[in-house]
């Protein structure tokens, strides 16, 4: 995900996203960045700060707000992993001084372009695309480079908005290369571990279709609701609709706003069937899901958002706090 707003709404964003985080959710939504460049920043920590997730984006409108360019950078990493390859000396003794640390980090760089197709009062349409570079690094042992493309479409008519996103449309390839010293290879061989040489990782295409509706509850209160469906084509998954060829995973979210200043959000996503906790026979299956809550406020050109999201399911206390900042850069006016 990208931004506490989207994560607070259960990742239901393909239709309603309207800021710089659209580079992640639906690049067509970048055309909603009007007049001024926009910066989005987010930080989240997982599992008692073991995993760290950082996100930043920059979107700039051009051509009289008809087009928008965007750049998004993501990093998810686990740092300070102990390297115990040389913990045991050749004589069998343990030497804790031989323990070093390394990081396992994934980086993504998204270069986005969006353009308006139609911009009337009663109908607005836009499309967008991402070219993305994936870089993954595990200490000095392994690195991977990957390339992929996304495409998105967005249409708004009155209070309805339709969003369609095709991610990894050409299949994203990640090519791994490995580098071990001769001493490391010897330890891996003696401990009966495989010594990898190279490998390729593929990310299959995914299609997301979303629809949102804007309930205007008076002049000060607004309620936005969205429902998305994720279509995957890489075999049977543990989802609500699970087929051998196509699997479908729904997620829904709502956002209530007061005077476009204060925001409250909620969402549900990642529905799966799992074994019941109290079933000792391992036969009974129940539906589980990930809930999320969120809030935010906006002061002039600054918006701060917060999300409280579950990492597992509604009965598991693996929650995390997510904060994000949006800052719109005001252009200087000529006197």
HELIX and SHEET records of a PDB file:
HELIX    1   1 UNK A    4  UNK A    8  1                                   5    
HELIX    2   2 UNK A   22  UNK A   25  1                                   4    
HELIX    3   3 UNK A   27  UNK A   32  5                                   6    
HELIX    4   4 UNK A   96  UNK A   98  5                                   3    
HELIX    5   5 UNK A  182  UNK A  190  1                                   9    
SHEET    1   A16 UNK A 198  UNK A 203  0                                        
SHEET    2   A16 UNK A 172  UNK A 178 -1                                        
SHEET    3   A16 UNK A 142  UNK A 157 -1                                        
SHEET    4   A16 UNK A 124  UNK A 138 -1                                        
SHEET    5   A16 UNK A 100  UNK A 119 -1                                        
SHEET    6   A16 UNK A  67  UNK A  83 -1                                        
SHEET    7   A16 UNK A  51  UNK A  62 -1                                        
SHEET    8   A16 UNK A  38  UNK A  46 -1                                        
SHEET    9   A16 UNK A 319  UNK A 328 -1                                        
SHEET   10   A16 UNK A 302  UNK A 310 -1                                        
SHEET   11   A16 UNK A 285  UNK A 299 -1                                        
SHEET   12   A16 UNK A 262  UNK A 275 -1                                        
SHEET   13   A16 UNK A 247  UNK A 258 -1                                        
SHEET   14   A16 UNK A 221  UNK A 232 -1                                        
SHEET   15   A16 UNK A 206  UNK A 217 -1                                        
SHEET   16   A16 UNK A 160  UNK A 167 -1                                        
SHEET    1   B14 UNK A 198  UNK A 203  0                                        
SHEET    2   B14 UNK A 172  UNK A 178 -1                                        
SHEET    3   B14 UNK A 142  UNK A 157 -1                                        
SHEET    4   B14 UNK A 124  UNK A 138 -1                                        
SHEET    5   B14 UNK A 100  UNK A 119 -1                                        
SHEET    6   B14 UNK A  67  UNK A  83 -1                                        
SHEET    7   B14 UNK A  51  UNK A  62 -1                                        
SHEET    8   B14 UNK A  38  UNK A  46 -1                                        
SHEET    9   B14 UNK A 319  UNK A 328 -1                                        
SHEET   10   B14 UNK A 302  UNK A 310 -1                                        
SHEET   11   B14 UNK A 285  UNK A 299 -1                                        
SHEET   12   B14 UNK A 262  UNK A 275 -1                                        
SHEET   13   B14 UNK A 247  UNK A 258 -1                                        
SHEET   14   B14 UNK A 241  UNK A 242 -1                                        
END                                                                             
